[in-house]
Amino acid sequence: MWPLWLLASLLALSQALPFEQKAFWDFTLDGGLPMLNDEEASGADSTSGIPDLDALPPTYSAMCPFGCHCHLRVVQCSDLGLKAVPKEISPDTTLLDLQNNDISELRKDDFKGLQHLYALVLVNNKISKIHEKAFSPLRKLQKLYISKNHLVEIPPNLPSSLVELRIHDNRIRKVPKGVFSGLRNMNCIEMGGNPLENSGFEPGAFDGLKLNYLRISEAKLTGVPKDLPETLNELHLDHNKIQAVELEDLLRYSKLYRLGLGHNQIRMIENGSLSFLPTLRELHLDNNKLSRVPAGLPDLKLLQVVYLHTNNITKVGVNDFCPVGFGVKRAYYNGISLFNNPVPYWEVQPATFRCVTDRLAIQFGNYKK
């Protein structure tokens, strides 16, 4: 049972846990509308999740920090009240779990000799200081989870092998140019829950990155950042203070297939803004202040899910969602949410949803002033 349990632990840590340790790609869907599968969303290779344990040197089974659990190159030291990174960690360790402790600083030699480390979990500590060479020994590190700490800046000199960085719920206000330089393998950054404003991103802050996934939710953004990586497939900007989407805001993000703008203060989406997103499949605009369905939806041939619930939409036109004529749309809708809007639903014509797979995919009603 031990090997099975530890293998399951590895799988869980390689796939999940941003906010409340739910599935990482959770997009806060309440109605059970279909989503893209996780492997497609992340752009990750199905064989890249777990290191090849058999290819590593023999385990140093006698080495295990006091109070920790060590097995199959996994060292679990969570929830122990630790004030510092423990010593006597086996050099062949691939996963080090230090979450839910009281660690306040990462020192120069804390990870010395851990050249095989693949995943480092430091979530929910009190880390406010990181030595510039703290991560230098971690030449094979791919996953760094350092959320829910007291960091005021992105750690310097991150390992060039890094693929996934989760640094949400810290105190970061600035992303300087060059902080991600050399990180050619990085494809996923979760940095929500930081007090970031639009001015906090220096020009060129993301230069060189080829990200697939970026989340900057629960921050202080008032507009869509214009200098993010153009390689993005998913961009999540929910729970900010964005008031409008202007024509040029989405110009460089033509590869997006998921865009999250829910829980903002958006009143206006300028005509033509969505035309820059030809591959978009999911659009989340729920919990905003829109007074009408955004223009341009019928032209998005691959769009399948649109969240517009909890806005101020008063009218739904017969051509708001579907193109005129047959054979134009390449993928039918399987989810449209319009509930909690002041729409007189009995006036909406049935032909409005002629390109929807099933009537159950449409969510209406439940409006309260």
Secondary structure by P-SEA (a helix, b strand, c coil): caaaaaaaaaaaaacccccccccccccccccccccccccccccccccccccccccccccccccccccccccccbbbbcccccccccccccccccbbbbccccccccccccccccccccbbbbccccccccccccccccccccbbbbcccccccccccccccccbbbbccccccccccccccccccccbbbbcccccccccccccccccccccbbbbcccccccccccccccccbbbbccccccccccccccccccccbbbbccccccccccccccccccccbbbbcccccccccccccccccccbbbbccccccccccccccccccccccccccbbbbccccccccccccccccccccccccccccccc
